[in-house]
C-alpha cells in the first residue's frame, strides 16, 4: 500500500440466542473492532485508531499492563 492510504473495515456479529454466558457490550464490540484493524494492518505499518470510549481505552491498557498479567 502507498503511504497515507486510508483503509476502511467493517465487521458484524449477530446472535439471536438469548442464553449467553456473558453479556455483549459496546466495549467488547469496540475491542473486537480494534483487534480486527490491527490484525489486518500490513506489517510494520503505522495505525491510528480514534476512539472516545474511556472504558475501551482502560480495558486495553489493563490488558497490556504487565503488573496485572498473570
N, C-alpha and C positions, 0 to 999 in steps of 0.2 A: 504494500500500500504506500501511496505517496504521503509525504508529511502533511499534517493538518487535515487528513481525511476524516470526515465525520461518518460514523457507522451507527445506525440505529438498530436496536434489537428489541423484540417483543417476546413475551412468554406468558403462558396462561396455565393455570392448574385449576381444574374443576372437579368437584366431587359432590354427589348428592346424597352421600352416606351421612346420616345424622349421628351415627355412633362412632365417634372418634376418640382416640386415647388422649389427644391433646387438642387444644383449641387453635384454630387458624387466626392469625392476626396480621395487621398491616406491617408490623415489624418483621415478621417471618417472611412475608412476601418481598419486602424491600431487601432483606438479606439475601434471599434467593436471587433476586434481580442483580444485585451487586456481584454475587458469586458467578452468575452466568456471564456477566460483562467481562469479568476478569478471566474466566475460563476461555472465552472466545477471542480475547485480545491477542494479537500477534506477539510472539516472544520479543522481549526487550523493548516493548512499546511503552509509551507514556500514556497513562489512563487518567482522565479526570472524571470524577464522579460528583455530581451535585445532588445533595440531599438535605432536607431540612428536618429530618426526624432525629431528635436527640436520643430517643430510645434505641433506634437502629445504630447510631454512632456509638452509644455506650455499650451496646451488645458486641459490636465488632471490637472495640477497644478492650473489653473484658476478655474476649476470646484470644486476643493476641498479647495480653498482659502476662508475661512469664511468671509473675508472682502468684497468679491464680490458677495456673495449669497444674494438673495432677499427673 
